[in-house]
Amino acid sequence: MADALPATLGPLLRAARERLAAAGLDDPALDARLIVEHFSGTTRTQAIAEPGQKVGSAALSDIEAALRRRVAGEPVHRILGYREFYGLRLSLSPETLEPRPDTETLVDAVLPFARATADRLGECRILDLGTGTGAIALALLSAVPAATATGVDISPDALATAAGNARNLGLGGRFKALHSNWFEKVSGRYHLIASNPPYIPVGDIENLQDEVRDFDPRQALDGGADGLDPYRFIAAEAVGFLEAQGKVAVEIGHTQKSDVTGIFAAAGYRLAGVHRDLGGNDRVLVFERGTP
């Protein structure tokens, strides 16, 4: 039985950190702070300036439950119910992939193009395939006021989450959630088609980190036998939905650059940009239609 948590803020933070550290978690100090602040409604400044501040019994009970979930392996942001992405707070749900910093690379890669398109045309129409929480589309909308986006997902739960995130961020008027299997229900043409598709070979899913394997939705991970099926779908179908000067941007696994480039080249695209994540891995490829 775990010791009862202290009812004052400073000792509570220490006790939470020690419990997570004893469980061998990678970043117990950060996880403890996120959990305590979220469920107690306090800030880091208060913890420093007012370590003797009392924490109510209901908050202590919530913190105790959250610590147990974290010790059992559940990711901290799943417990909190949200994650920050590109400066935006995005709610999570069981059928959404937890957006991660690597995917911010995709936003960085296409943001100049989206801005330039909006400046030139007065608009930039974006299609986000497999939108999940809406992370990619909403980050671009927040940065490009003239842009609009359609977020496509096969999961109604994910679409409801994305639409809710759009409303909460004041972007609901420029974001449309569309239930579709890839391009099946999509209509119109877009200046930018973006996707962080499932790209894990199905045989490798069991070898992923526990936090990914056990808590991210399987259909957001499974890229088929070789992890490349979604890129084949996108490369084959995107031309029917892409404006003449448009671009297609995809996140990839760090070993997939050559294979994905080949798939798009065979479909008539040329590689217009390669972008690396914070770890120095190839993470995002940007394509445009090759000249005939």
C-alpha positions in Angstrom: 0.0 0.0 0.0 1.4 3.4 -1.0 1.9 5.9 1.8 -0.8 8.6 2.1 0.0 11.7 0.1 0.9 14.9 2.1 -1.9 17.6 2.1 0.5 20.5 1.4 1.8 21.4 -2.0 5.6 21.2 -1.6 5.7 17.9 0.2 3.0 16.6 -2.1 5.1 17.3 -5.2 8.1 15.5 -3.6 6.1 12.5 -2.6 4.6 12.2 -6.1 8.0 12.5 -7.7 9.5 9.9 -5.4 6.7 7.4 -6.1 7.1 7.8 -9.9 10.9 7.6 -9.6 10.6 4.4 -7.5 8.5 2.9 -10.4 11.4 3.6 -12.8 9.7 6.1 -15.0 11.8 8.2 -17.3 10.9 11.7 -16.1 9.3 11.4 -12.7 9.8 15.1 -11.8 7.9 16.4 -14.9 5.2 13.8 -14.7 4.6 14.5 -11.0 4.4 18.2 -11.6 2.0 17.9 -14.5 -0.3 15.6 -12.4 -0.2 17.6 -9.2 -0.7 21.0 -11.0 -3.6 19.6 -13.1 -5.6 18.0 -10.4 -4.9 20.5 -7.7 -5.4 23.6 -9.9 -2.1 25.0 -8.8 0.9 26.4 -10.8 4.6 26.0 -10.7 5.0 29.5 -9.2 2.7 28.6 -6.3 4.7 25.4 -5.6 7.8 27.6 -5.3 6.3 30.6 -3.4 3.7 28.8 -1.3 4.9 25.2 -0.6 2.7 25.1 2.5 -0.5 25.7 0.6 -3.2 23.2 1.5 -4.5 20.7 -1.1 -8.1 19.5 -0.6 -9.0 15.9 -0.1 -10.9 15.6 -3.4 -7.7 16.8 -5.3 -5.6 14.4 -3.3 -7.8 11.5 -4.2 -7.6 12.5 -7.9 -3.8 12.8 -7.7 -3.6 9.4 -6.0 -5.6 7.8 -8.8 -3.6 9.5 -11.4 -0.3 8.4 -9.9 -1.5 4.8 -9.8 -2.4 5.0 -13.5 1.0 6.5 -14.3 2.8 3.8 -12.4 0.8 1.2 -14.3 2.2 2.6 -17.5 -0.5 4.9 -18.8 1.1 8.0 -20.5 0.8 11.2 -18.4 -1.1 13.1 -21.2 -3.7 10.4 -21.5 -4.3 10.8 -17.8 -4.6 14.5 -18.1 -6.8 14.2 -21.1 -4.9 16.7 -23.2 -1.5 17.5 -24.8 0.1 20.7 -26.0 1.0 20.7 -29.7 2.4 23.7 -31.5 1.3 25.9 -28.6 -2.2 24.6 -28.7 -4.0 22.6 -26.0 -5.6 19.6 -27.7 -8.0 17.2 -25.9 -7.3 13.5 -26.4 -9.7 10.6 -26.7 -9.2 6.8 -26.9 -9.2 6.8 -30.7 -6.8 9.6 -31.2 -3.1 9.3 -31.5 -1.3 11.4 -28.9 0.3 14.2 -31.0 4.0 14.4 -30.5 6.8 16.9 -31.0 8.1 15.0 -34.1 4.9 15.9 -35.9 5.5 19.6 -35.3 8.2 19.1 -37.9 5.4 18.6 -40.5 3.8 21.9 -39.5 7.2 23.7 -39.7 7.8 22.2 -43.1 4.6 23.4 -44.8 3.8 26.6 -42.9 5.8 28.9 -45.2 4.0 27.4 -48.2 0.6 27.8 -46.6 1.3 31.4 -45.7 2.6 32.2 -49.2 -0.4 30.6 -50.8 -2.8 32.5 -48.5 -0.9 35.8 -49.3 -1.0 35.1 -53.0 -4.6 33.8 -53.3 -6.3 35.1 -50.2 -6.9 31.5 -49.1 -5.2 28.2 -48.6 -7.3 25.0 -48.6 -5.8 22.2 -46.5 -6.7 18.5 -46.3 -5.5 16.7 -43.3 -5.8 12.9 -43.8 -6.1 10.9 -40.6 -6.6 14.1 -38.6 -6.9 12.5 -35.1 -7.0 15.3 -32.6 -6.8 17.8 -35.5 -3.3 18.7 -34.6 -1.8 19.4 -38.0 -4.8 21.2 -39.4 -5.4 23.3 -36.3 -1.8 24.3 -35.9 -1.8 25.5 -39.5 -5.2 27.3 -39.1 -3.9 29.0 -36.0 -0.9 30.4 -37.8 -2.6 31.2 -41.2 -5.8 33.2 -40.6 -6.9 32.9 -44.3 -6.6 29.1 -44.3 -9.4 26.6 -44.1 -9.0 22.9 -43.4 -10.9 19.6 -43.8 -9.8 17.0 -41.3 -10.5 13.4 -42.5 -10.6 10.4 -40.2 -12.2 6.9 -40.3 -12.9 7.2 -36.6 -16.1 9.1 -35.5 -14.6 9.4 -32.0 -11.5 11.1 -33.4 -13.6 13.4 -35.6 -15.7 14.5 -32.6 -12.5 15.2 -30.7 -11.0 17.2 -33.6 -14.1 19.2 -34.0 -14.2 19.9 -30.3 -10.6 21.0 -30.3 -11.4 23.4 -33.3 -14.3 24.9 -31.4 -12.3 25.3 -28.2 -9.5 27.1 -30.1 -11.9 29.4 -31.9 -11.1 27.7 -35.2 -14.4 25.9 -35.7 -15.6 28.2 -38.5 -12.6 27.2 -40.6 -12.4 23.5 -39.8 -14.6 20.8 -41.2 -14.5 17.2 -39.8 -15.2 14.6 -42.5 -15.8 10.9 -41.9 -14.0 9.1 -44.7 -11.7 6.3 -45.4 -8.8 8.3 -47.0 -10.2 10.1 -50.0 -13.4 8.1 -50.3 -15.8 11.0 -49.3 -13.5 13.9 -50.1 -14.5 16.4 -52.7 -12.9 19.5 -54.2 -9.3 20.5 -54.6 -6.7 21.6 -52.0 -3.5 23.6 -52.1 -2.0 21.4 -49.4 -2.6 17.7 -48.5 -0.9 16.7 -45.3 -0.9 13.5 -43.3 0.7 11.7 -40.4 -0.5 8.3 -41.5 -0.1 4.9 -39.7 3.4 3.8 -40.8 4.4 1.0 -38.4 4.7 -2.4 -40.1 2.1 -4.6 -38.4 4.7 -7.1 -37.3 6.6 -4.4 -35.4 3.7 -3.1 -33.3 4.2 -5.5 -30.5 7.8 -4.2 -30.2 6.8 -0.6 -29.6 7.2 1.2 -26.3 4.5 0.0 -23.9 3.0 3.6 -23.7 2.5 3.6 -27.5 1.5 0.0 -28.0 -0.9 -0.2 -25.2 -2.5 3.2 -25.3 -2.4 4.7 -28.9 -5.2 3.4 -31.1 -4.0 0.4 -33.2 -5.5 1.8 -36.4 -3.4 4.9 -36.0 -0.3 2.8 -35.9 -0.8 -0.1 -38.4 0.7 0.7 -41.8 0.2 -2.8 -43.2 2.7 -5.5 -43.8 5.6 -3.2 -44.6 4.3 0.0 -43.1 3.9 1.7 -46.5 0.2 1.0 -47.4 -1.0 4.5 -46.5 1.6 6.1 -48.7 0.5 4.0 -51.6 -3.1 5.1 -51.1 -2.1 8.8 -50.8 0.3 8.8 -53.8 -2.3 7.0 -56.0 -5.3 9.2 -55.2 -4.0 12.7 -54.2 -3.7 14.0 -57.8 -7.5 14.1 -58.1 -7.7 16.5 -55.1 -4.6 18.6 -55.5 -4.4 22.1 -57.0 -1.9 22.4 -59.9 0.7 24.1 -57.7 -0.2 22.2 -54.6 2.0 20.1 -52.3 1.6 16.8 -50.4 3.4 16.5 -47.1 3.7 13.2 -45.1 5.3 12.2 -41.9 7.4 9.0 -42.2 9.2 6.5 -40.1 12.9 7.4 -39.9 14.0 4.5 -42.2 11.3 5.1 -44.8 12.6 8.1 -46.9 13.8 6.0 -49.8 10.7 3.8 -50.0 8.2 6.6 -49.7 10.0 8.8 -52.2 10.0 5.9 -54.7 6.2 5.4 -54.2 5.5 9.0 -54.9 7.9 9.2 -57.8 6.2 6.3 -59.5 2.9 8.2 -59.1 4.3 11.3 -60.9 5.6 13.4 -57.9 9.0 14.9 -57.3 10.6 15.3 -53.8 10.5 19.0 -53.0 11.8 18.9 -49.4 13.1 16.6 -46.7 12.8 17.7 -43.1 14.4 16.2 -40.0 13.0 16.0 -36.5 14.7 17.2 -33.3 16.6 13.9 -33.1 18.1 14.4 -36.6 16.0 11.7 -38.2 14.3 12.1 -41.6 10.7 12.8 -40.5 8.7 14.7 -43.2 8.8 14.5 -47.0 7.1 17.2 -49.1 6.1 16.4 -52.7 4.8 18.3 -55.7 3.7 17.1 -59.1 6.6 16.6 -61.5 6.6 18.5 -64.8 5.4 16.4 -67.7 
